[in-house]
Amino acid sequence: MNGELKWFKSSYSDSEGGACVEVATSPTIVHIRDSKLSDSPELTVPAPAWKAFVSAVQPGA
């Protein structure tokens, strides 16, 4: 399924290769992987869980 997904690197990623993630979304599932290892295993979570996580970690939340 990786070939069908459009991956986005975290906006907090830098050019020094630190701990960064990429995400790819579908209507019901969010796929998460290590940005340095495009063939690494993926973590998948339901879209509502990802939305709750992002809301919880945003500054001022």
HUCORKA-V652510 format. One record per residue. N is the residue number from 1. RES is the residue in one letter. PHI is phi in whole degrees, -180 to 180 (none if undefined). BURIAL is b if it has 9 or more other ideal C-beta (glycine too) atoms within 8 Angstrom, else e. D_CENTER is the distance of its C-alpha to the mean C-alpha in Angstrom with 1 decimal. Layout:
n=N res=RES phi=PHI burial=BURIAL d_center=D_CENTER
n=N res=RES phi=PHI burial=BURIAL d_center=D_CENTER
//
This chain:
n=1 res=M phi=none burial=e d_center=15.4
n=2 res=N phi=-53 burial=e d_center=13.2
n=3 res=G phi=-64 burial=e d_center=15.8
n=4 res=E phi=-91 burial=e d_center=15.3
n=5 res=L phi=-90 burial=b d_center=11.7
n=6 res=K phi=-106 burial=e d_center=10.8
n=7 res=W phi=-90 burial=b d_center=7.9
n=8 res=F phi=-126 burial=e d_center=7.1
n=9 res=K phi=-80 burial=b d_center=7.2
n=10 res=S phi=-55 burial=b d_center=7.1
n=11 res=S phi=-69 burial=e d_center=10.6
n=12 res=Y phi=-92 burial=e d_center=11.6
n=13 res=S phi=-69 burial=e d_center=11.6
n=14 res=D phi=-123 burial=e d_center=15.2
n=15 res=S phi=-84 burial=e d_center=17.4
n=16 res=E phi=-91 burial=e d_center=18.5
n=17 res=G phi=76 burial=e d_center=15.8
n=18 res=G phi=-72 burial=e d_center=14.8
n=19 res=A phi=-79 burial=e d_center=12.1
n=20 res=C phi=-126 burial=b d_center=9.0
n=21 res=V phi=-125 burial=b d_center=5.4
n=22 res=E phi=-123 burial=b d_center=4.1
n=23 res=V phi=-129 burial=b d_center=2.6
n=24 res=A phi=-135 burial=b d_center=6.1
n=25 res=T phi=-112 burial=b d_center=8.2
n=26 res=S phi=-131 burial=b d_center=11.7
n=27 res=P phi=-57 burial=e d_center=14.3
n=28 res=T phi=-121 burial=e d_center=14.0
n=29 res=I phi=-131 burial=b d_center=10.9
n=30 res=V phi=-114 burial=b d_center=7.1
n=31 res=H phi=-102 burial=b d_center=6.0
n=32 res=I phi=-131 burial=b d_center=3.8
n=33 res=R phi=-149 burial=b d_center=6.1
n=34 res=D phi=-72 burial=e d_center=8.3
n=35 res=S phi=-68 burial=b d_center=8.7
n=36 res=K phi=-83 burial=e d_center=12.4
n=37 res=L phi=-128 burial=e d_center=12.8
n=38 res=S phi=-64 burial=e d_center=11.8
n=39 res=D phi=-101 burial=e d_center=13.9
n=40 res=S phi=-74 burial=e d_center=12.6
n=41 res=P phi=-60 burial=e d_center=12.2
n=42 res=E phi=-108 burial=e d_center=9.2
n=43 res=L phi=-99 burial=e d_center=8.6
n=44 res=T phi=-119 burial=e d_center=9.1
n=45 res=V phi=-137 burial=b d_center=9.9
n=46 res=P phi=-63 burial=e d_center=12.2
n=47 res=A phi=-53 burial=b d_center=11.2
n=48 res=P phi=-62 burial=e d_center=13.8
n=49 res=A phi=-68 burial=b d_center=12.4
n=50 res=W phi=-63 burial=b d_center=9.0
n=51 res=K phi=-61 burial=e d_center=11.4
n=52 res=A phi=-66 burial=e d_center=13.6
n=53 res=F phi=-62 burial=b d_center=11.3
n=54 res=V phi=-61 burial=e d_center=10.3
n=55 res=S phi=-62 burial=e d_center=14.1
n=56 res=A phi=-70 burial=e d_center=15.2
n=57 res=V phi=-97 burial=e d_center=13.7
n=58 res=Q phi=-70 burial=e d_center=14.7
n=59 res=P phi=-57 burial=e d_center=18.0
n=60 res=G phi=83 burial=e d_center=21.0
n=61 res=A phi=-78 burial=e d_center=19.5
//
